[in-house]
């Protein structure tokens, strides 16, 4: 004789899983992903979109946030992601990466990522900002707290619902509410040196999205560890629970 699970307990189990927060999908809108792993000069895009780049004078290092990283140990060191329409954002976008600065010019731009005519992300004055090209004019956010040398920091620059925002370690450092529509210019993406005061340090886990991020998603991405298994999704959890319920019947 099989036992029946009380209806009230069944409802409580279902309600519990319905109340669970649904984690952000960090593959949704991902158009370029560069974990910086490898041994040659190719900066591989692991999305399968084929948006590969090239290491110019930067160097590979074992001292990454998650495995290998890309070292810019001089202000003349650089890497580039080749020009492709697939990386040209139109309405919203987000760029996420980790940096461990080795040197900071507190009066300079410390430019880390630059997409000509669309956006750039600087560790301006040792802190940071994102600038977005709109209608022939660069519109940027103000800098926040200074980064600490030789420590890993998570940087996100995003355009979301017409607002440009810059985050350091999931904390909003500045925003600009009047950005509007980004200029649609097909150009390459430069990492490190580009003729201006440049970033010096290690960079890792660069992600480029064609959608904007809100503060909650930035927080979840800051806590995300790509070298560990992701938690099961809501649907998988619910399916597992139904299996457990059936076994009790």
C-alpha positions in Angstrom: 0.0 0.0 0.0 1.5 3.3 -1.0 1.2 6.4 1.2 -0.3 9.6 0.0 1.5 12.9 0.6 -0.9 15.3 2.4 -2.2 17.9 0.0 -1.2 20.8 2.3 2.4 19.6 2.4 2.4 19.3 -1.4 1.2 22.9 -1.7 4.0 24.1 0.7 6.7 22.3 -1.3 5.4 23.9 -4.6 5.1 27.4 -2.9 8.7 27.1 -1.6 10.1 26.5 -5.1 8.0 29.2 -6.7 9.4 31.6 -4.2 13.0 30.7 -5.0 14.9 33.5 -6.8 15.7 32.8 -10.5 19.4 33.3 -11.2 20.4 35.5 -14.1 21.3 33.7 -17.3 24.8 34.9 -18.1 24.7 33.4 -21.6 21.6 35.5 -22.5 22.9 38.2 -24.9 26.5 37.1 -24.6 28.1 38.1 -27.9 31.8 37.8 -26.9 33.5 35.9 -24.1 37.2 35.9 -23.5 38.4 33.8 -20.5 42.0 34.5 -21.6 43.0 30.8 -21.6 45.6 29.5 -24.1 49.2 29.6 -25.2 49.3 31.3 -28.5 48.6 34.9 -29.7 44.9 34.2 -30.4 42.4 35.8 -28.0 39.6 33.3 -28.4 36.0 34.0 -28.2 34.4 31.1 -26.4 30.8 31.9 -27.4 31.1 30.1 -30.7 30.4 33.3 -32.6 34.0 33.4 -33.9 34.7 36.9 -32.6 38.4 36.1 -32.0 41.0 38.7 -31.3 44.8 38.9 -31.2 47.3 39.6 -28.5 49.7 42.2 -29.7 52.2 43.1 -27.0 50.3 42.0 -23.9 51.4 38.7 -22.3 49.6 35.6 -21.0 50.0 34.9 -17.3 49.0 32.2 -14.9 48.0 34.9 -12.5 44.4 35.3 -13.6 41.3 35.5 -11.6 40.0 32.2 -13.0 43.1 30.3 -14.3 45.0 32.3 -16.9 44.9 36.1 -17.4 46.2 38.7 -19.8 49.1 40.8 -18.5 49.6 44.5 -19.5 52.9 45.2 -17.7 53.6 48.4 -19.6 51.5 51.2 -20.8 52.4 50.3 -24.4 51.0 46.8 -24.2 47.8 45.9 -26.0 45.5 43.3 -27.5 42.7 43.7 -30.0 39.4 42.1 -30.9 38.9 42.3 -34.6 36.3 44.5 -36.3 33.0 42.6 -36.7 29.4 43.6 -37.0 28.5 41.0 -34.4 30.2 43.0 -31.7 28.6 46.3 -32.7 25.9 47.1 -30.1 22.8 49.0 -31.1 20.5 49.9 -28.1 21.9 48.4 -24.9 25.0 46.6 -23.9 27.1 45.5 -20.9 30.9 44.9 -20.7 32.1 42.9 -17.7 35.7 42.0 -16.8 38.1 41.5 -13.8 41.3 43.6 -13.3 44.2 43.4 -10.9 45.9 46.8 -11.4 49.7 46.8 -11.0 50.1 50.6 -11.4 47.5 53.4 -11.3 48.1 56.9 -12.6 45.7 58.8 -10.4 45.7 61.8 -12.8 45.3 59.7 -15.9 42.7 57.7 -17.8 44.2 54.2 -17.3 42.1 53.1 -20.3 41.3 49.4 -20.3 38.7 48.9 -23.1 38.0 51.1 -26.1 35.5 50.5 -29.0 36.1 53.3 -31.4 33.0 55.5 -31.8 30.9 53.5 -29.4 32.2 53.2 -25.8 35.3 53.1 -23.7 35.9 52.0 -20.1 38.6 53.7 -18.1 39.9 53.3 -14.6 39.9 57.1 -14.6 42.0 58.7 -11.9 42.5 55.2 -10.4 38.7 54.7 -9.9 36.8 54.4 -13.2 34.1 55.4 -15.6 32.3 54.4 -18.8 31.9 56.8 -21.7 29.4 56.3 -24.5 29.4 58.0 -27.9 26.0 59.5 -28.6 25.3 61.9 -31.5 28.9 62.8 -32.0 29.4 63.5 -28.3 31.0 61.3 -25.5 28.8 61.1 -22.5 30.3 59.5 -19.4 29.8 58.7 -15.7 31.9 60.2 -12.9 34.5 58.2 -11.0 34.0 56.6 -7.7 36.3 55.0 -5.0 39.9 54.3 -5.9 40.8 50.7 -6.8 43.4 49.0 -4.7 46.7 47.8 -6.3 47.4 44.1 -6.6 43.8 43.1 -5.7 41.1 41.7 -8.1 38.3 44.1 -8.9 35.2 43.4 -10.9 34.3 46.1 -13.5 31.0 46.5 -15.3 30.1 49.3 -17.7 26.5 49.1 -19.1 23.9 51.1 -21.0 20.5 50.0 -19.7 17.2 51.8 -20.4 18.9 55.0 -21.5 21.2 55.2 -18.4 25.0 54.6 -18.5 26.3 53.0 -15.3 29.7 52.0 -14.0 30.1 49.4 -11.2 33.1 48.3 -9.2 32.7 45.1 -7.2 28.9 45.4 -7.8 28.8 48.9 -6.2 27.4 51.6 -8.5 30.2 54.2 -8.9 28.4 56.6 -11.2 25.7 56.9 -13.8 24.4 59.2 -16.5 20.7 59.3 -17.1 20.7 61.2 -20.3 22.6 59.0 -22.7 20.0 57.9 -25.2 20.8 55.9 -28.3 24.4 54.7 -28.8 26.1 55.5 -32.2 26.1 52.4 -34.4 29.7 52.2 -35.6 31.4 49.0 -36.7 34.9 49.1 -35.1 37.4 46.9 -33.4 37.8 46.7 -29.6 41.2 47.6 -28.2 42.4 46.3 -24.8 45.1 48.3 -23.0 47.2 50.7 -25.0 45.6 52.9 -27.7 47.7 56.0 -27.8 46.5 57.3 -24.4 47.4 56.6 -20.8 46.6 52.9 -20.5 45.8 50.2 -18.0 48.7 48.4 -16.4 47.9 45.1 -14.7 46.1 41.8 -15.3 42.8 41.4 -17.0 40.5 38.3 -17.0 37.1 37.0 -17.9 36.0 39.6 -20.4 32.3 39.4 -21.3 30.4 41.5 -23.9 26.6 41.5 -24.0 24.2 43.1 -26.4 21.8 43.8 -23.5 22.0 46.0 -20.5 22.4 44.9 -16.9 20.5 46.1 -13.8 22.1 46.3 -10.3 20.8 42.8 -9.3 22.4 41.1 -12.4 25.7 43.0 -11.8 25.7 41.7 -8.2 25.0 38.1 -9.4 27.8 38.3 -12.0 30.2 39.6 -9.4 29.5 36.6 -7.3 29.6 34.1 -10.2 32.6 31.8 -10.5 32.8 30.4 -14.1 35.3 27.6 -13.1 32.7 26.0 -10.8 29.4 24.3 -11.7 26.4 26.6 -11.8 23.5 26.0 -9.4 20.6 24.1 -10.9 18.0 26.1 -12.6 14.5 26.6 -11.2 13.0 24.1 -13.7 15.5 21.4 -12.8 14.9 22.0 -9.1 11.2 21.7 -9.6 11.6 18.5 -11.7 13.8 17.1 -8.9 11.2 18.0 -6.3 8.4 16.3 -8.3 10.5 13.2 -8.5 10.9 13.3 -4.7 7.2 13.8 -4.3 6.4 10.8 -6.5 8.7 8.6 -4.5 6.7 9.6 -1.3 3.4 8.5 -2.8 
